[in-house]
Amino acid sequence: MNDHYSFPVVLEPQEGGGFTALVPALPEVVTEGDTEQEALANAEEAIRAILAYRQDHGLPVTPPPPPACRA
C-alpha cells in the first residue's frame, strides 16, 4: 500500500498505569502500552494491520478528514 494516511490517536491513562490508545476513525483499533510511546507504537502497528486487512478484503480505506483550521 503506497498511500500515506494520518490518523488521530487518543491516549487514555489507565488507573493502574499505562495508556490505552484509540483511533476514532478506525474503531477496531484499541491497543495499549506501558508508556505513551509504546501505546503510540502499538497503535501505529494496529493501524497498518487494519489498513492492510481492509485493502486485502476490498473494504473501503477512508482517511479521516483533515483537522479543522483554527484562527
C-alpha positions in Angstrom: 0.0 0.0 0.0 1.6 3.2 -1.2 -1.0 5.6 0.3 0.0 7.7 3.3 -2.6 8.4 5.9 -2.6 10.3 9.2 -5.0 9.1 11.9 -5.5 10.9 15.2 -4.8 8.7 18.2 -6.5 9.3 21.6 -4.4 8.2 24.6 -6.3 7.5 27.8 -4.3 6.9 31.0 -5.2 3.7 32.8 -5.8 3.6 36.6 -3.1 1.0 37.2 -0.6 2.7 34.9 0.0 2.6 31.2 -2.2 4.0 28.4 -5.0 2.8 26.1 -4.7 4.0 22.5 -7.9 4.5 20.5 -8.3 5.6 16.9 -11.7 7.2 16.4 -11.6 6.8 12.6 -10.8 3.1 12.9 -13.0 1.8 15.8 -11.4 -1.6 15.6 -8.1 -0.2 16.7 -7.9 -0.4 20.5 -4.5 -1.1 22.0 -2.4 -0.2 25.0 1.2 0.3 26.2 3.1 0.8 29.5 4.2 4.3 28.2 2.8 6.8 25.8 5.4 5.9 23.3 4.7 2.2 23.5 0.9 2.8 23.2 1.5 5.0 20.1 3.8 2.5 18.5 1.2 -0.3 19.1 -1.5 2.0 17.6 0.7 2.5 14.5 1.2 -1.2 14.1 -2.6 -1.8 14.6 -3.5 0.9 12.1 -1.1 -0.6 9.5 -2.7 -4.1 10.1 -6.2 -2.8 9.8 -5.5 -0.8 6.6 -3.8 -3.9 5.1 -6.7 -6.1 6.1 -9.2 -3.7 4.6 -7.3 -3.4 1.3 -6.8 -7.2 1.0 -10.5 -7.8 1.5 -11.7 -5.0 -0.8 -13.1 -2.9 2.1 -13.0 0.9 2.0 -10.0 2.7 3.3 -11.1 6.2 4.0 -8.7 8.6 5.7 -10.1 10.9 8.3 -10.8 14.4 7.2 -8.0 17.0 7.8 -8.1 18.8 11.1 -10.2 21.9 11.2 -8.2 25.1 10.8 -8.3 27.3 13.9 -7.8 31.0 13.6 
